[in-house]
């Protein structure tokens, strides 16, 4: 298997900023104290920054929560070291204006910006998978022209643009701008990532199934003379003992029954996607306690449309599982837990200090003031 950071002994450890009003102590039982607002969500970001996480996903939703780019711009000057992984929905903003906004935010962060490419339908749309990913391809190509050239000239299915680009809209980061993180399972999505993106994000599945996805993506990227890195988006419940972690997992779901879970999963725009179907398939293969393999618990997917499994265990078990993923070739992790601030602290206390924590944007040479062996890039295992 070929992946970009295969010689890196470590991984980028990231957390999740609950912008989309999905934070709670119990799933399916919303407590207003965890509402998505500036105070709550910025607290999670600043906590993750202080604890030493290298990146944090700032997601996007049309239904609830806060605007991703506005939030990221406001919280950026308050952070010290952490990267922001800002989600953008291709087609929502005219590409040259989107490129200008991203470049501005990249300068505010002095290169600590990464981008999560989303290709979903906009509200009221019903584009095919092929069309959605073609639109994203065009957006990415226009963004890269704007960040690296003095003229945008593009003619495609969705956009026809001819624009002088001599104004200061170049990104702070060099070598092509911010790293592009991408998640998608359809053939069109895999092809897009192989051609243009830097980190292929997967939802949790068995190690065997993850390896299959990674081999397929490696082969596709090789067709473009490229290699991508691999990432895993997964929840985590870590406690001092395995029994305490399992009790916490069970408690999280105390208000969920079959009807409630079905209703929650059906709210999301991606509820009919191939990725969600794969999560459901994995859940159907789990044991009576919801575990599909050691320490990978699928119960959380009963109340979520997307990422539907969590690592559950004591610190040694969680570290061992993460090490196994790194041995597979995974070099980026986006963790989350409920409530996000509490679980962030527990992970930061029990697990994070034991991992070799890197910043992929530094490893890939995107930051002009850093090198792979910079202290900003490497956190040592203890």
C-alpha positions in Angstrom: 0.0 0.0 0.0 1.3 3.5 -0.9 0.5 6.5 1.2 2.1 9.9 1.4 3.4 9.9 5.0 4.4 6.3 5.2 7.8 7.3 6.7 6.2 9.3 9.5 6.1 7.4 12.8 3.1 9.0 14.4 -0.2 10.6 13.4 -2.1 13.9 13.5 -4.5 13.7 16.5 -7.5 15.9 16.1 -10.7 16.7 18.0 -14.1 17.8 17.0 -15.8 21.2 17.4 -19.6 20.7 17.9 -20.9 23.5 15.7 -24.0 21.6 14.6 -25.9 21.3 17.9 -25.1 17.6 18.3 -23.4 17.9 21.7 -25.1 16.3 24.7 -24.5 14.1 27.8 -27.2 11.6 26.6 -27.9 11.1 22.9 -31.5 11.8 21.9 -32.1 13.9 25.1 -31.0 17.4 24.3 -29.9 19.5 27.2 -29.9 23.3 26.4 -26.6 23.7 28.3 -24.8 22.0 25.4 -26.5 24.1 22.7 -24.2 25.0 19.8 -23.2 28.6 20.5 -20.1 30.7 20.5 -19.3 30.1 24.2 -19.7 26.4 24.2 -18.0 25.6 21.0 -15.1 28.0 21.3 -14.5 26.5 24.8 -14.1 23.1 23.1 -11.6 24.5 20.5 -9.5 26.3 23.1 -9.5 23.3 25.4 -8.2 21.1 22.5 -5.6 23.7 21.7 -4.4 23.9 25.3 -4.2 20.0 25.6 -2.1 19.7 22.5 -4.4 18.4 19.8 -2.9 19.2 16.3 -6.2 19.8 14.5 -9.9 20.2 15.1 -12.8 19.6 12.7 -15.2 22.5 12.4 -18.2 20.8 10.6 -21.0 22.3 8.5 -24.7 21.8 8.6 -27.7 23.5 6.9 -30.2 22.6 9.6 -28.7 23.6 12.9 -25.7 25.3 14.5 -23.3 28.0 13.5 -21.7 29.1 10.3 -18.3 27.3 9.9 -16.2 30.0 8.3 -17.5 32.8 10.5 -16.8 30.7 13.6 -13.4 29.7 12.4 -12.4 33.3 11.6 -13.5 34.4 15.1 -11.8 31.6 17.0 -8.6 31.6 14.9 -6.8 34.5 16.7 -7.6 33.0 20.1 -5.7 29.7 19.3 -2.0 29.2 19.7 -0.9 26.0 18.0 -3.9 23.9 16.8 -4.9 23.7 13.1 -8.5 24.3 12.1 -10.1 21.8 9.7 -12.9 24.0 8.2 -15.6 22.1 6.3 -16.8 23.7 3.1 -19.8 22.6 1.0 -18.9 22.8 -2.7 -21.4 24.8 -4.7 -22.6 26.9 -1.7 -20.3 29.9 -2.5 -19.0 31.1 -5.8 -15.5 29.5 -6.1 -13.3 32.7 -6.5 -15.1 34.2 -3.5 -14.6 31.0 -1.5 -11.0 31.0 -2.5 -10.6 34.5 -1.2 -12.3 33.7 2.1 -10.1 30.6 2.6 -6.9 32.5 1.8 -7.9 35.3 4.3 -8.5 32.7 7.0 -5.2 31.0 6.2 -3.4 34.3 6.8 -5.3 34.9 10.0 -4.1 31.5 11.2 -0.6 31.9 9.7 -0.9 28.7 7.9 -2.8 26.6 10.5 -5.8 26.0 8.2 -6.9 22.7 6.6 -10.0 22.2 4.5 -12.6 19.4 4.6 -14.3 19.1 1.2 -18.0 18.2 1.3 -19.9 17.3 -1.9 -23.5 16.9 -0.6 -26.6 18.3 -2.3 -27.5 21.8 -1.4 -31.0 22.1 0.1 -33.6 21.5 -2.6 -31.1 19.8 -4.9 -31.2 16.3 -6.1 -28.0 15.9 -8.2 -26.5 12.5 -8.9 -23.4 11.4 -7.1 -21.4 11.9 -10.3 -22.6 15.5 -10.7 -22.0 16.4 -7.1 -18.4 15.2 -7.3 -17.9 16.8 -10.7 -19.0 20.1 -9.1 -16.5 19.6 -6.3 -13.7 18.8 -8.8 -14.4 22.1 -10.6 -14.4 24.0 -7.3 -11.1 22.5 -6.2 -9.5 23.2 -9.6 -10.7 26.8 -9.5 -9.5 27.2 -5.9 -6.0 25.9 -6.7 -5.8 28.3 -9.7 -6.7 31.2 -7.5 -4.2 30.3 -4.8 -1.2 29.6 -7.2 -1.7 31.7 -10.4 -2.4 35.3 -11.4 -5.3 34.4 -13.6 -8.3 32.1 -13.3 -9.5 30.7 -16.6 -11.8 27.8 -16.3 -14.6 26.2 -18.3 -16.5 23.2 -17.0 -19.9 21.8 -16.5 -20.8 24.0 -13.6 -18.5 27.0 -13.8 -17.2 29.2 -16.6 -14.8 31.8 -15.1 -12.2 34.2 -16.6 -10.8 36.4 -13.9 -7.6 38.4 -13.2 -6.2 37.2 -9.9 -3.4 39.7 -9.2 -5.1 40.9 -6.0 -3.7 39.4 -2.7 -5.8 36.3 -2.5 -2.9 33.8 -2.3 -2.9 31.5 0.7 -0.3 31.9 3.5 0.6 28.2 2.9 2.8 27.3 0.0 2.9 24.3 -2.4 -0.8 24.5 -3.3 -2.5 26.0 -0.3 -4.2 24.2 2.7 -4.3 20.4 2.8 -7.7 19.1 1.5 -9.3 16.4 3.6 -12.1 14.4 1.9 -14.6 11.7 2.8 -16.7 9.7 0.3 -17.3 6.1 -0.7 -18.9 6.2 -4.1 -16.7 5.5 -7.2 -16.9 9.2 -8.2 -15.9 10.4 -4.8 -12.9 8.0 -4.6 -11.8 9.2 -8.0 -12.0 12.9 -7.0 -10.0 12.3 -3.8 -7.3 10.3 -5.7 -6.9 13.1 -8.2 -7.1 16.2 -6.1 -7.2 15.7 -2.3 -4.5 15.0 0.4 -6.2 13.1 3.2 -8.8 10.4 2.7 -11.1 10.3 5.7 -12.9 7.1 6.6 -15.6 6.3 9.1 -14.9 3.4 11.5 -15.2 -0.1 10.2 -13.3 -3.4 10.9 -9.6 -3.2 10.3 -10.0 -5.6 7.4 -12.6 -3.3 5.7 -10.5 -0.2 6.3 -7.5 -1.9 4.7 -9.7 -2.7 1.6 -10.7 1.0 1.3 -7.1 2.1 1.7 -5.7 -0.3 -0.9 -8.4 0.8 -3.4 -7.6 4.5 -2.8 -3.9 3.9 -3.1 -4.4 2.2 -6.5 -6.6 5.0 -7.7 -4.2 7.7 -6.6 -1.3 5.9 -8.3 -3.1 6.4 -11.6 -2.6 10.1 -11.1 1.0 9.7 -10.0 -0.1 10.7 -6.5 -0.3 9.3 -3.0 -2.8 10.4 -0.3 -2.7 10.1 3.5 -5.4 8.2 5.3 -7.6 9.5 8.2 -10.2 8.0 10.6 -13.1 9.9 12.0 -14.3 8.0 15.1 -15.8 8.6 18.6 -14.0 7.6 21.8 -15.0 6.7 25.3 -12.0 6.2 27.6 -12.0 5.6 31.3 -9.6 4.3 33.9 -11.0 0.8 33.6 -12.7 -1.1 30.7 -15.8 -1.7 32.8 -16.1 2.1 33.5 -15.9 2.8 29.8 -18.6 0.3 28.9 -20.8 1.7 31.7 -20.3 5.2 30.2 -21.2 3.9 26.7 -24.4 2.3 28.0 -25.3 5.4 29.9 -24.9 7.6 26.7 -27.7 5.7 25.0 -30.1 5.5 28.0 -32.8 7.5 26.2 -32.5 5.8 22.8 -35.0 3.2 21.6 -35.4 1.9 18.0 -38.0 4.5 16.9 -36.1 7.4 18.4 -32.8 6.3 16.8 -34.5 5.9 13.4 -35.9 9.4 13.6 -32.6 10.9 14.5 -30.7 9.2 11.7 -33.2 10.2 9.2 -32.8 14.0 9.8 -29.4 14.3 8.1 -28.9 15.2 4.4 -26.5 12.3 4.0 -28.8 9.6 5.6 -29.1 7.8 2.3 -25.4 7.8 1.3 -23.2 4.8 0.7 -21.1 5.7 3.7 -24.1 5.6 6.0 -25.2 2.3 4.5 -21.7 0.9 5.3 -22.1 2.1 8.9 -25.5 0.3 9.2 -24.0 -2.9 7.7 -21.2 -2.8 10.3 -23.7 -2.3 13.1 -25.7 -5.3 11.9 -22.6 -7.5 12.3 -21.8 -6.5 15.9 -22.4 -8.8 18.9 -25.2 -8.4 21.4 -23.2 -5.7 23.3 -22.7 -3.7 20.0 -19.0 -4.6 19.5 -17.9 -5.5 16.0 -14.3 -6.1 17.0 -12.3 -5.6 20.1 -13.0 -2.1 21.6 -14.9 -0.9 18.5 -18.5 -0.3 19.7 -21.2 0.4 17.1 -24.0 1.3 19.5 -23.5 5.0 19.0 -24.6 4.6 15.4 -28.1 3.8 16.6 -28.5 7.6 17.1 -26.3 9.1 14.5 -26.5 9.1 10.7 -22.8 9.5 10.0 -19.8 8.3 12.0 -21.4 5.4 13.9 -18.9 3.8 16.2 -16.6 4.6 19.1 -13.4 3.2 20.6 -14.3 2.1 24.1 -11.9 0.9 26.7 -9.2 1.8 29.3 -6.2 4.0 28.3 -3.9 1.0 27.4 -6.6 -0.5 25.2 -7.3 2.7 23.4 -3.6 3.4 22.7 -3.2 -0.2 21.5 -6.1 0.2 19.1 -4.8 3.5 17.8 -1.3 1.9 17.3 -3.0 -0.9 15.3 -4.6 1.7 13.0 -1.3 3.5 12.6 0.3 0.2 11.6 -2.4 -0.1 8.9 -1.2 3.3 7.5 -3.6 5.7 9.1 -1.9 9.1 9.8 -4.8 11.3 10.9 -7.5 10.8 13.5 -10.5 13.0 14.3 -11.9 12.0 17.7 -15.0 13.1 19.5 -17.1 12.2 22.5 -20.1 13.3 24.6 -20.1 15.8 26.0 -17.2 17.0 23.8 -15.5 19.2 26.4 -15.5 16.5 29.1 -14.4 13.7 26.7 -11.7 15.9 25.3 -10.2 16.4 28.8 -10.3 12.6 29.5 -8.7 11.8 26.2 -6.1 14.5 26.7 -5.3 13.2 30.2 -5.3 9.4 29.5 -4.3 8.9 25.9 -2.9 12.0 24.0 0.4 12.2 26.0 1.1 8.6 25.0 0.8 9.2 21.2 3.4 10.6 18.8 1.4 13.6 17.6 2.2 15.3 14.3 0.8 18.1 12.0 0.3 16.8 8.5 0.5 20.3 7.0 4.0 20.7 8.4 5.0 17.2 7.4 3.9 18.0 3.8 5.8 21.3 3.8 2.8 23.6 3.4 3.8 26.0 6.2 6.6 28.3 5.0 8.1 28.8 8.5 8.2 25.1 9.5 10.0 21.9 8.7 9.0 18.3 9.4 11.3 18.2 12.5 10.0 21.5 13.8 8.7 21.4 17.4 5.4 22.5 16.0 5.2 19.3 14.1 6.2 16.5 16.4 5.0 15.5 19.8 7.0 12.8 21.5 5.5 9.6 22.8 6.1 9.2 26.6 
